[in-house]
Amino acid sequence: MKTDKRIKWVVEQEIEWDPAVNATGIGVAVRDRIVTLAGHWADTAKSSRLKTA
């Protein structure tokens, strides 16, 4: 079974890996293997469409 610390690390790595997500505004908390994401993130696909419109 993965520890909360390991789960947090895995989630953070996945968020940082995804080029569609700006990970700087997202916080990850894990307690009793339940993950909570908090913060603000932009929808880059939507932002890109708005910039080109």
Residue pairs with C-beta under 8 A, 6 or more apart in sequence:
1 33
2 10
2 33
4 30
4 31
4 32
4 33
5 30
7 30
7 33
7 35
8 28
8 29
8 30
8 35
11 28
11 30
11 35
11 37
12 23
12 28
15 21
15 23
15 26
15 28
16 23
20 44
20 45
21 41
21 44
22 41
22 42
22 44
25 39
25 40
25 41
26 37
26 38
26 39
26 40
26 41
27 37
27 38
27 39
28 35
28 36
28 37
29 35
29 36
29 38
30 36
